[in-house]
Amino acid sequence: MMAYSEDHIALAAEYALGTLDADERAQVETMMSVDKDFMALVQAWEYRLGVLNQMVGSVEPRPEVWDRIRSAAGLSGPQAPLVLPDAPPSPPPPAAPEAAAPGAAADNANVIRLSTQVLSTQALSTQALSSQVRRWRNVATLTTAIAAALVAMIAVGAYQPDWLPDGLRPKPRMQVVEVKTPPVPAPPSAQYVAVLQREGGAPAFLLTVDGATRKFTVRKVGASAEPGKSFELWLISDRLPRPRSLGVIGGGDFSALPVLASYDPEIVNNATYAVTVEQAGGSPDGNPHSAPVYAGKLVETVPPAPPEPSPPR
């Protein structure tokens, strides 16, 4: 949009407010007809000031108000016919002045012309100053009215939003509050232990199994692998066609092997766990290549937690 001066903006606001006289309104309408941007400026002011009309309803004056106005203007009784005054007699024609010298006549004409220009300039300056003062006074009044309307709208919207039109009512604010429930600790699960040893010999490995997750840990107790060999753990069950490898037992004191999670709990709890000596890195084909050197079965050491009683209904 084109940038307009403060006078143009004030003219547009006063036109929307309806405080211009007929000549100024004609000037604004002419500018609107040739300048679309100025028309948009006027329409913007009309939209802003339209809020005042929405907040104030129309009030029809009572009949006695019109009677008082007619009485004050002297229009309540019968009106006398209009009588025009007689025209005054025409004044006698002025006497012809004596002929002046050519030089004096030219000087008088110059003085008269200069005086006329000075008076015209003063009149135009006075008229422009008066129009400027009136315009800015109207702008100040308009600004005060807009500020008062905004304050009133804010107050009404805060305390009585139902009084406002639908388009001006504040939208209700919705706040979503997320309530996080603390996690319920899982009840302790059953724990199982198998002692892997030779028959009648000292324990070589301890196998610990969690009953809920079926994760297990192998702890080396008294076994030592031969050079170039590895210990490998096997699961042996009558429900399986052949022994299943559970992985190579590492050289450290503890080895965690999570492969039991894929087996049924009944197989895990009733199987025999055996350790064989294989080549370094374990069996190459998934089958044991020597007889078990250590074996054992799981024994429950910690029972599962009893189920919580259901709340009374």
C-alpha positions, -999 to 999 in steps of 0.1 A, spaced: 0 0 0 12 35 -8 26 55 22 3 84 30 9 116 50 -7 122 84 -32 146 68 -44 119 44 -47 94 73 -66 120 93 -89 127 64 -97 90 60 -104 86 97 -127 117 98 -145 105 67 -152 72 84 -162 90 116 -185 114 96 -171 147 109 -161 163 75 -181 190 59 -195 187 24 -165 200 5 -141 178 24 -162 147 19 -164 155 -18 -126 157 -18 -122 124 -1 -147 107 -24 -128 120 -54 -95 106 -40 -112 73 -33 -125 71 -69 -90 75 -84 -69 58 -57 -77 22 -47 -51 23 -19 -67 53 -4 -101 36 -6 -86 6 12 -73 30 39 -108 45 44 -124 10 45 -98 0 72 -109 30 93 -145 21 88 -138 -15 100 -120 -3 131 -147 22 140 -175 -3 132 -168 -18 167 -183 14 182 -215 9 164 -217 -28 175 -213 -18 211 -239 10 211 -274 2 200 -298 27 183 -320 47 206 -353 62 193 -359 97 209 -392 101 227 -420 122 211 -418 149 237 -381 155 227 -392 165 192 -419 188 207 -393 206 228 -371 211 197 -399 226 177 -408 249 206 -372 260 210 -370 267 173 -403 286 173 -420 261 150 -447 248 173 -474 274 162 -487 284 128 -461 300 107 -465 335 92 -459 339 55 -424 348 45 -422 386 36 -391 397 17 -378 432 26 -378 460 -1 -347 464 -20 -326 495 -9 -324 524 -34 -294 523 -57 -266 547 -47 -257 575 -71 -228 567 -94 -195 579 -80 -180 610 -95 -153 604 -120 -119 610 -105 -96 635 -119 -71 621 -143 -39 612 -126 -5 612 -139 5 581 -157 33 573 -132 11 578 -102 -16 555 -116 9 527 -122 22 530 -86 -14 529 -73 -21 498 -93 10 480 -80 2 489 -44 -34 476 -49 -22 444 -65 4 437 -38 -22 444 -11 -46 420 -27 -19 393 -29 -9 398 8 -46 397 19 -52 365 -2 -21 348 12 -31 357 47 -66 344 42 -54 311 27 -29 307 55 -56 314 81 -80 290 64 -54 262 61 -43 267 98 -79 265 109 -86 234 89 -54 218 103 -63 226 139 -98 213 134 -85 181 118 -61 173 145 -87 181 171 -110 156 155 -81 130 153 -75 135 190 -111 130 197 -112 99 175 -81 84 192 -96 90 226 -129 73 215 -110 43 201 -90 39 233 -121 41 254 -138 15 232 -108 -8 235 -107 -5 273 -145 -11 275 -141 -42 252 -113 -56 274 -133 -50 306 -165 -66 291 -145 -95 277 -130 -102 311 -161 -99 332 -192 -102 309 -181 -119 277 -217 -128 268 -224 -91 262 -201 -90 232 -210 -101 197 -200 -136 186 -171 -124 165 -156 -104 194 -160 -129 222 -126 -143 235 -121 -179 227 -121 -202 257 -87 -214 267 -82 -252 270 -53 -265 290 -44 -301 288 -28 -314 320 -10 -346 318 -11 -367 350 16 -392 351 9 -423 372 40 -436 389 50 -470 376 39 -498 398 69 -519 407 67 -554 394 64 -581 420 96 -601 426 98 -631 404 110 -666 412 147 -673 411 163 -706 402 198 -720 406 216 -750 391 249 -764 404 269 -778 375 294 -804 387 307 -838 381 289 -866 400 301 -864 435 326 -837 427 330 -800 437 308 -774 419 323 -761 387 297 -736 376 266 -719 392 237 -712 368 212 -686 380 179 -681 361 152 -654 366 118 -670 364 100 -639 348 125 -629 321 143 -663 318 176 -645 317 205 -665 332 240 -659 344 268 -685 346 294 -681 373 326 -700 371 334 -715 405 361 -742 401 365 -751 364 395 -742 342 395 -746 305 423 -764 287 445 -743 263 428 -741 229 395 -754 243 362 -737 253 334 -746 277 300 -747 260 266 -748 279 238 -771 266 201 -775 274 189 -811 273 151 -819 275 130 -849 265 107 -824 248 135 -815 223 149 -838 196 185 -829 204 206 -808 229 204 -771 222 235 -749 227 231 -719 251 265 -704 241 301 -705 250 310 -697 286 335 -668 287 368 -668 304 357 -643 331 340 -652 364 305 -643 351 288 -648 317 253 -635 309 235 -655 282 199 -643 274 189 -671 249 166 -689 274 139 -663 268 129 -681 236 121 -714 254 89 -724 271 91 -719 309 83 -756 315 112 -767 294 135 -742 312 125 -753 347 127 -791 340 157 -793 317 192 -806 324 220 -782 319 253 -797 308 288 -783 300 310 -799 273 346 -792 262 347 -779 226 373 -765 203 381 -728 208 351 -707 200 325 -735 205 310 -762 184 311 -754 147 279 -772 138 256 -767 168 261 -803 181 282 -814 212 314 -831 203 322 -846 237 304 -861 266 292 -836 293 319 -830 319 295 -810 343 257 -812 346 229 -801 369 192 -792 372 175 -760 384 162 -756 419 139 -729 430 156 -707 456 131 -677 458 94 -683 453 73 -659 432 54 -631 450 18 -640 457 -8 -622 437 -23 -590 453 -59 -595 465 -85 -577 444 -101 -547 460 -136 -553 475 -165 -542 454 
